Amino acid sequence: MNQSDHLDKIFQSVDEPITEVVANHNGKILKEFSRSTLDKQSNSNSNHVGVNGQESVINAFKNIVKQLIPEANCYTYAQILSNGYNKQFHQTSIVQISKLFNFYGQSISNLSKGESTPDLTNTMSLFSGKHIQVHNDLTTQIKVATNHEDIFDILDIANQEKIAKRLRYLHEITNDDDPEDPPMEFLSLMELSLFFITNGKSLPYPQIGISPHGLLQSEWRSKKGIVVLKFLTDGKTRFAGSLMMEDHRQTIQGSGTKKYALTSIAPFIDQI
Amino acid sequence: MQGQDIGENHHVLRYCKPSSIGEDGLPLSTAFELRDMEDYLSVNWLEFFETQYLSQAVNSVREAFKKKNFNVKSKGGFISLRVDQIIEVIQHNSHLPARIIHLPSKNDPSHSGIYGIPPSHETISSQIAELAHIENMHQAIVS
């Protein structure tokens, strides 16, 4: 079942009568509830929409969220602002809504800044899962993140603040360093972040750099040697290491999955 | 390719932009990776300036960067490395011939190139990074 079918199924399953689906937006596949569409529908066909169009939208969203994230609570954007929830709550909400909106194939970069898009004016809602559920599912949140800042925020939540701080710095200065340099590859950032909140979580804090191709690379080094691990955009890695032994230099190099890389480089890192 | 090979007992200086310097103040491996379309790593030959004072040679390189309007950053740095050590790393890990060649230009007379590094070769870039020591790191801009 593709995303579109999945969404259609969700639409069909909600109790509230649903309005039309908008299918195209700037060339992207987009399915959304539009307030203006709702209002039009409301005026023209009362069978499709309730008396209050906005309430119908929120209820419809609630139902979709229940399908996607059973533990989630649903709040309007206005409710969240007026209740003054803390930053973590906002991050949580944004992550959750990004998960929801991935089903629409729509970027929510503007939403992460607390703005609503023109298409969603007056119908914007934010959703919050329970905090415990969020903390247990950071990998999913990274996988559905849609911009660099989202991932930096998730790393903060995952107690990888130092890595997040370094990545923010690299993200900010890369273009300033040299305008010819490509920006930080989002997929490389995603892979590095997944690594450091899962398999690589217990590794010592690494130096992190960015290659001339925008790929992120972690390094561990001392006077004894060096190990580097580069995160490619296809989920694979390349790694290399060099360690000075008593009478010879031991080296390693290879490529493969993150798990394979970790198995290969961990003995080197232990000795550095 | 033009110019003379630089003597193995000589030194070259490599500019490291801020994003390629680690939090320990040393250049990261990424400082020694080639960009697409590059077939050599740009460096400056220090002995070209024929001064016994390293600081004078480094200053001359800073001046050259100014003249050619290179956008040097205050948080960037220059690392000086020994030619023979770089050549050894490349010879051990590359199928390409390892050479460091003087490639002077009008505004940058000591400009040189390290040849023999294949693209995206983490082993070579990391082993060159390993040659860097903090005492050989120089500020990119001196106020």
Interface residues (C-beta under 8 A of the other chain):
Chain A: R166 L170 I173 T174 D176 D177 D178 E180 D181 Q207 G209 I210 S211 P212 H213 Q217 E219 R221 G225 I226 V227 V228 K230 R238 F239 A240 G241 S242 T251 Q253
Chain B: K17 P18 S19 S20 G22 E23 D24 L26 L28 S29 T30 A31 E33 L34 R35 D36 N71 K73 G76 S120 E122 T123 S125 S126 Q127 A129 E130
